């Protein structure tokens, strides 16, 4: 003989309402964390190149680390060219491999490295920069993939590294460089990659939290379903001993 076991109406409705509230809360919290993950990625990859230029000293001081949100921001610098310029290899212009001409510009409290333009081959005359200058360009972080310099004694570097360049000047250097919007005489414009792709790990903690909340919500729904199934299942009566 069997007899159904059913919870009371208020108990049934209360359990369903509680499960629904928990699922909704977990879903909303998961969406909030997901949106935070997306916002981190959008902030890292935003394109600032179309903004009006601002003085570089308004963005960072000479002792500051590079401000990651300002990659590609147009800035203005004014000062005097210093000796110690160099070329940077493996830079393309319209698909043609070549070199960037880089020179330090003393702007008062320190100097900033300025990419003055591109050339197909190193040329001492094109590298020469003297006198005062006003430069408008795009702010970029120093490079540092640890590429080996085959000949540290020449004027060709594999990357723009502040640690390498500071050995060529007698002043401190900013932890940034500027790609000039107007190339110097005899040089072509240096192509800019101002919109970096976000790292795969950018905001990953928020993404993991989002999935965690959604799992909590699914678990709350599963617990209600199991309770409802067990509460309404038929109960098998124990056999009567004759």
N, C-alpha and C positions, 0 to 999 in steps of 0.2 A: 504494500500500500504506500502511496506517495502523497505528500502534502506540500503545496507551494509555500515558499518562504518569501514574502514580499515586505519591503520596508514601508513604513507609513508614508503618506503623501508628503508631509512636511520634511521628513528625513530625506526622501528621494529628491525633492526640489532643492533642499538645502545643499545636498552633496553635488548636484548638478551645477547649482549657482557657484559654489566654491570652486569647483573644477574650472568652470568657465572664467571666473575672475583670475585664477592663477595662470591659465593659458594666455589670457589677454595681456596680463602684466608681463609675463615672460616674453611674449611676442613683441610688445612695445619696447621693452628694455633691450631685446636683441636688435630691433630696428634702430634704436638709438646708438648702440655700439657700432652697428654696420655703417650708419651715416657718419659717425666719427672716424671710422677707418677710411671711408671715401674722402672725407674732408682733408685728412692728413695727406692723402695721395694727390688730391687736387692742389693743395697748398704747395707741395713739393714740385709740382709740374706746371705751375701757372706761368704764363708768358707775360713778362713785364716790359718787353722791348718797346712797346708803343707809348709808354708813359713819358711825361715831360721830364727832362733831366734835372737832377738835383745835385748840389755840391757833394762830392764823395765824403767829405768830412761830416756830413749830416747822417751818413749811413753807418760809418764805422770810424773808430779812432785807430791810431797807428799801432796800439797794443791790443786791439780787439781781435778775436778770432773771426773768420769770415762768417757773415750773417747769411745762413743758408736760404732764408726766404727772399733774399735780394739778388739771386742769380739772374743775370740779364738786365738788371735795372740800369737805365741810362743815367750816367753821372757826369759831372764836370770837374775837371782838375786843371789847375794853372800852376806853372812853376818854371824851373829851368832844367834843361837836359843835362844829365851827368854822363861821364864816361862809364863804360862797362856794359855797353849794348851787346847783344848776342842774337844768333839765329836759332830758331826752333824747327827741327826737321819734321818731315812726314805730315805736312799740312797741305790740304787740297784747296784748289780754287777752280771752280767749274769742272771738277773731276780730274784736274791736272795736279800731280804731286809737286810740292815745292816747299818753301820755307817762310816762316814768319820773322819779320824784323822786330826785335824787342829792344826797348831802351828804358832806363830808369829816369823818372821825372821827379826832381826834388820839389815838393810842395810845401816845405816849411819844416814841420816837425819830423818828417820822414820822406822817403821816396816811394813812388808806386811804379810798378812795371807797366809799360804801355806797349801794346802791339800796334806798331805804326803802319803795318801793311804786309803784303805777300809778294814774294818774288820766286821765279822758277829755280834760281840758283843763288847761293850766297854771294854778295858783292860788298866789299869794304866801303865803297862810296855810298851805297844805299843804306848801309848800317849807320853811317855817321849822322849824329843829331847834336846840334849845338844851339845855344841861345835860349830865349824864353818861349814858352808855348802855352796855348789854351787848348785843351783837348776835351772833346765830348765823345764819350764812348760807353760801352756796355761793361758792367761789372761782372767779373768772373772769379771763381775760386781757384787757388793755385792747384796745379796738378801734382800727382804723386803716386803713380802706379809702379814706382820702383824700377822703371826701365833703366838698364845699364847704359852709361855714357861710354862709348867705345874710346873716345879721346878727350879726357877732361881738360886738356890744355888748349883745345881749339875754341873757336867762337860759335860752335854749333852744339846745342843741347837737344836731348831727345824730348824734353818736356819743360814747362815753365814751373820750376820749383824755386820757392823763395830761399830755401836752404842753399841751393847752388848759386843763385844770383847774388845773394848777400855777400859772397866772397869777392865779388867784382866791384863793390862800391864801399865807400867809407861811412855810409849812413844806414840807419835802420830802414827796413822795407815793410810796407803794408802787407797784410796777409791776403792779398787780392791782386788781380791785375785788370787792366782796362783794355778792351779792344776798340781802337779808335774808329769812329764812324767815317772819318775822312782819311784815306791813306795819304802818306807822305809822298813827295815828288818821286817819280820813278817806280813806285810800288802800286800794286793792285790792292783792292779792299780785302781784308781778312774775313773769311766766312765765319759766321757766328752760330754756335749751337747753344742758344740761350734757354732752351726749354728741356731740361734733363728729364729722362724717364724716371719715374719714382722707383725706388728700390723695392724689391719683392718683399722686404721685411718692413717697409714703411707702414706704421699703424697696425702691424700684425696682431698685437695684443688686443686691440679693439675688435678685430675680426674674430679672434678666438673667443672673446667674451660674448660676441653676438651668437655664435654657434652654441656656446654653453647655455645661454638663456633659452634658446630655442629647444635645446635638449631637455631643459627643465620643464618647459611648457609641454612638450610631448610626453614627458614622464608623468606630469600631473594628469593629463588626459588619459593616459594608459591606466593609472591607478584608479581613476573614477570608473573606467570601463570594466576593470577587473572586479571592483567592488559591486558594480551594478549587476554584472553577470553572476557573481557568487550569491548576491542577495536575492536574486529572482530565480535561482536554480531550484529544481525540485529536490526535496529532501527524501531520501530513501529511508523508510521506517525499518527499525530493527525487527527481525523475525521473532514471532512469539514462540517461546519454548513450550511444547506440549508436555 
